Amino acid sequence: MANKLGLNIDRSSPVPLYHQVVQGIEAAIYSGVLEPGSRLDNEIDLAAQLNLSRPTMRKAMDELVRSGLLVRKRGVGTQVVSSQVRRPLELSSLYDDLTNNGKKPTTDVLSFSHIEADDAILATLQLPEGSKVYHFTRLRKVGGKPLALMENWVRDDIAEMDQAMLSSEGLYSILRRGGVNFRLATQRIGAMTANEYQASMLDTVEGSALVTMERTAVDDTGRRVETGQHVYRADSYSFEMTLVQR
């Protein structure tokens, strides 16, 4: 198993041996070499294959279990939980990010309407009273597994859209085709526990952890183009960011 995963231990490296194992197994999971549900050899065998002590291997496996990548099941052994989608904090769409990372996302459009915006959406998108918006909810899947439940409101004076378009491509690609050059966005990331509806749609249990994201995107002419409220399975999704001191 260790050789199949390409785990190489460098004893001259300043990186602790157990952490080299963690990094190697993480890489195998994220690259798809270890698929969700894959079983790993027991810790004694893995330690022998890598010429490591059992406590070192145990420490590595404990860290991977704590991070949610592996799970220990009695009578089964140690298995991969999931290969988590790690999304950089950039002004891009989930569909584009998944596609650019070699994933094949699919979209179920759960609802779609062209309606008069309520006061809250008028204020958020800075639209005059009486303006209409596209309002829709979508379920985004990767490999057939539900990942995100997304609700969006989009101003209707930029591009025409319908349910079929949203089923086959990402929202931002539709808007870019309509001439939108995205400039910036305000975004808030948080967490919540799944209610009964969210749990049923995301194929998880009520009360499980979800990552939340609210975003309003602005184009290079200063128009607020769209606003959305999304929830993601926390065991399959995370955001990554780089922090810079000013």
N, C-alpha and C positions, 0 to 999 in steps of 0.2 A: 504493500500500500504506500509506504513512504517513498519508494523509488518511483511508483506510478505518478505520485503527486509532484515529483521533482523537488522534494525537500532536500536542500543542501545546507549542512551545518558548518559554519566557518568558526572554528575555535579561536582564531586569531582576531575575530571581530570584537569591538567593544560592546556590541549588542548582546545582551544576555542570551544564553542558549535557549531558554524556554520561550523567549520572545521571538527568536528566529523561527521556532516551530509555529508559534501563533501567526506570524506574518506569512509563512509558507502556506498554512492551511487556509488563511483568509484569502490569499491570492488564488488558491485553487477553487474556492467557493465563488469568488467574484468573477472569475474567468469562465466558470461553467464546467471546469474539469470535475469538480465535485458538485453534482446536481442535488437539489432538494430531495431528501429521503435517502441519500446515499449513506451506507454504513461504513464506519471506520474500524480498522483493526483495534483490538483491545490495547490498553496502554502498555502492557508488558511487551507485547509483540512490537509495537511502534518504537518503544524505547530501545529494544534490541536491534531493530533495523537501523536506527540512527546512532547506535552506540551511545545512548544517553542513559542517565540514571532514571529509575522509575519516578522518584519525586519531581525531577525536572519535567518529565512528560506529563505527570499529573497536574503540575502547576499550569502548564500550557493549556491542557484540556479544560481545567477549571476556568481559566480566563475566557476561553472560547464559549463555554457554556454560559458564563455570566453575561457575555456580550450578546447572547441570543442567537449565535450562529450554529451552535450544536446543542443537542438535547440528549440526556441519558435516559434510556427506557429499560426498565427491568425486563429481562428475558429477551431483549432485542439487541441492546448494546448502545453505542453512541452513533447518532445520526445527524446529518445536516438538516437544519431547520429550513433555511431559505437563503437565496442569494439576494441580499438587500439591494434595492435600487438606491444609489447614492447620487443625489442631484446637486450640482453646484448652484450657488445663489447668483444667477445671472438672469438678465431679461430675456428669457426664452420660454417656450412652451414645454409642458411635460411630454407631449407627442414628439416634438423635435428632439428633446434630450434623449428619449428612449430610442428613437430611430438612429440618432447619431452614435449611440453606444451599441448598435448591433441588435437591439431588441426589435420585436415585431408587435407593437401595440395594436389592440383592437378597441373599438368604441361602441358601446350600446347607448343610443340616445333614448333616454327614459321619458323625456318630455320636451316639447318645443312649441313656443308660441311667439306671436308678434303682438305686443300689448302696449297700452299706454303706461308709461313709467309712473310708479308711485313717488311720493315726496322724497323718500330716502334715496332712491336711485337717481331722481332728478338732481338732488343736491350732490351726490357722489360724482356723477358724470357731468355736472355743471350744464344741464340742459334746460331749455325754457319749458314752462308749463305746457302740458299737452303733447310733449314729445313722446314718440314711441321707441321701444327698444325690442331687441330679440332677447327672449328669456328661455333658457334651456338647462336641463340637467343631463349629465352623461356619466356613464360608468366606464372607466378605463381599465383594461385588462392587459396583462403581459403573460404570454404562455397559457392563456385561458384562466389565469388566476386573477381575481379582482384586486386592484391596487388602489384606485382612487375614485371617490364619488365627488363630482364637480358640478357646481351651480354657477352660471354666468349670466350677466346682463350686458348687452353690446348695443351701442348706438346704431341706429338703422340707416344713417345717411352716408355711410362709407361703402359698404359692400352688401349685396344681397346674399342671403344664405338660407339654407333649408336643412331639414333633418338628414337627407341623404348625403349632403356635403360634409356635415359634422360627423357622420358615421365613417367616412372614408379618409378624412384628413384632419389635421390639427387646426384649431381656431386661428392661431397666429398666421399660418400659411394662407388661410382664406383672407385674412385682413391685409396681409402683405400684398397679395394679388390685387386687392382693392386700392393699393397705393399707400398703405400705412407704413411709415418708417418709425418704428418704436424708438423712443428716446429714453424714457425712465419709467419707474413704477414705484409706488409706495406699497410696502408689503409687510404683513405681520404674521409671524409664525407662532403657533401655540400648541396646546395639547388638550385632549378631552377624552372621555370614555364613551364608547359606542352605545347609542340607544338601540332599541329593538329594530328600527328600520335600517339604520346604518349597518348594524351587525348582519342583518339578513342580506343586504346588498353586497357587502364586502366579504361575505362568507367567513365570518368570525363570530365570536360569542359576545352577547350583550355585556357591557362593562369592560371590554378589552380596550387597550390603549390605541388612540388615534393621534396622528399629527395633523394639525390644522394650518391652513394658509389662506389669508385674505389678501387680495392684490387688486390695485387699480393702476392700469397702464396708460401712459401718456405718449402721444406721438411727437414728431419734431415740429409740428405747428402749434403745440400746446393743447391739443384736444385730449380730453379724457376719453379714451376709446372704449374700454371695457372694464368691468369690475367682476370679481368672482370670489366665491367662498368654496374652498376645497377641503376634503378630509382624506387622509391616507392611512392605510394600515401601518402601524408603527413597527411591526415585526418585519416589514418588507420595504421600508422607505425611510430615508433620512436626507437632510439638507447638509451640504458642506459649505464652509465659508472661510475666507482668508481675512484676518484682522490686521489692519495697518495702523500704526501709531501716527497721529497727526501732530 
